[in-house]
């Protein structure tokens, strides 16, 4: 019987560490987010009378939704504009129309964020 020594697979170990780190970061983000919203929703943290109607929770929601809106514009609008320009210069109507459709979808998603923010 041969003496077989299993080699330590560094690649698998690195992948496992990366997956655990991503999971830990996601859990930490969820915990911090829920803690901040719970803090912001606390009645003691509302604005004093006569200062205005905003409180900490609505300000936090507005900031989060503006971050989401910027991400939508960058992720959806940038490549769509590039696709339109490439389609126009190559005289390819399919690429141009695909870019226009991408812009329409990006605009719809951008507008939907205002609707969802209004519901919260």
C-alpha positions in Angstrom: 0.0 0.0 0.0 1.4 3.4 -1.0 1.7 6.2 1.4 -0.4 8.9 -0.2 -0.1 12.4 1.1 -2.9 14.7 0.0 -1.5 18.1 -1.0 -3.1 21.2 0.4 -5.1 22.9 -2.4 -4.3 26.6 -2.1 -6.8 27.6 -4.8 -9.7 25.9 -3.1 -8.7 27.4 0.2 -8.5 30.9 -1.3 -11.9 30.5 -2.9 -13.4 29.3 0.4 -11.9 32.3 2.2 -13.2 34.7 -0.4 -16.7 33.2 -0.1 -16.6 33.4 3.7 -15.5 37.1 3.5 -18.2 38.0 1.1 -20.8 36.3 3.3 -19.4 38.0 6.4 -19.5 41.4 4.8 -23.1 40.8 3.6 -24.2 39.8 7.1 -22.4 42.8 8.6 -24.0 45.2 6.2 -27.4 43.8 6.9 -26.9 44.0 10.6 -25.6 47.6 10.5 -28.3 48.6 8.1 -31.1 47.2 10.3 -29.5 48.8 13.4 -29.3 52.2 11.7 -32.9 52.0 10.5 -34.0 50.9 14.0 -32.1 53.9 15.5 -33.5 56.2 12.9 -37.1 55.0 13.4 -36.8 55.6 17.2 -39.3 58.3 18.4 -36.6 60.1 20.4 -34.6 60.9 17.2 -37.4 62.7 15.3 -37.0 66.4 14.5 -38.2 68.9 17.0 -41.4 70.7 16.4 -41.2 73.7 14.0 -38.0 72.5 12.4 -39.5 70.7 9.4 -41.0 67.4 8.6 -37.9 65.4 8.0 -36.5 62.9 10.5 -33.4 60.7 10.5 -35.1 57.7 8.8 -36.4 59.7 5.8 -33.0 61.4 5.4 -31.3 57.9 5.5 -33.8 56.5 2.9 -33.2 59.5 0.6 -29.4 59.1 0.7 -29.7 55.3 0.0 -32.1 55.9 -2.9 -29.8 58.6 -4.4 -26.9 56.1 -4.2 -29.1 53.6 -6.0 -30.2 56.1 -8.6 -26.5 57.0 -9.4 -25.7 53.3 -9.7 -28.6 52.8 -12.1 -27.4 55.7 -14.3 -23.8 54.5 -14.3 -24.6 50.9 -14.9 -27.5 51.3 -17.3 -27.0 54.7 -19.0 -23.3 54.6 -19.7 -23.2 51.4 -21.8 -26.4 52.4 -23.5 -25.0 55.7 -24.7 -21.8 53.9 -25.9 -24.0 51.4 -27.7 -25.9 54.2 -29.4 -22.8 56.0 -30.5 -21.2 52.8 -31.8 -24.3 51.8 -33.7 -24.5 55.3 -35.2 -20.9 55.3 -36.3 -21.0 51.8 -37.7 -24.4 52.5 -39.3 -25.8 49.5 -37.5 -29.5 50.2 -36.6 -29.7 47.1 -34.3 -27.0 48.4 -32.0 -28.4 51.9 -32.0 -31.9 50.6 -31.2 -30.5 48.3 -28.5 -28.9 51.4 -26.9 -32.1 53.4 -27.1 -34.0 50.5 -25.5 -31.3 50.4 -22.8 -31.8 54.1 -22.1 -35.6 53.6 -21.9 -35.2 50.8 -19.4 -32.7 52.8 -17.4 -35.1 55.7 -17.3 -37.9 53.5 -16.2 -35.8 52.0 -13.4 -34.7 55.5 -12.4 -38.3 56.7 -12.2 -39.3 53.6 -10.2 -36.9 54.5 -7.5 -38.9 57.7 -6.9 -42.0 55.7 -6.6 -40.5 53.2 -4.2 -39.0 55.9 -2.1 -42.4 57.6 -1.9 -43.9 54.4 -0.6 -41.4 54.0 2.2 
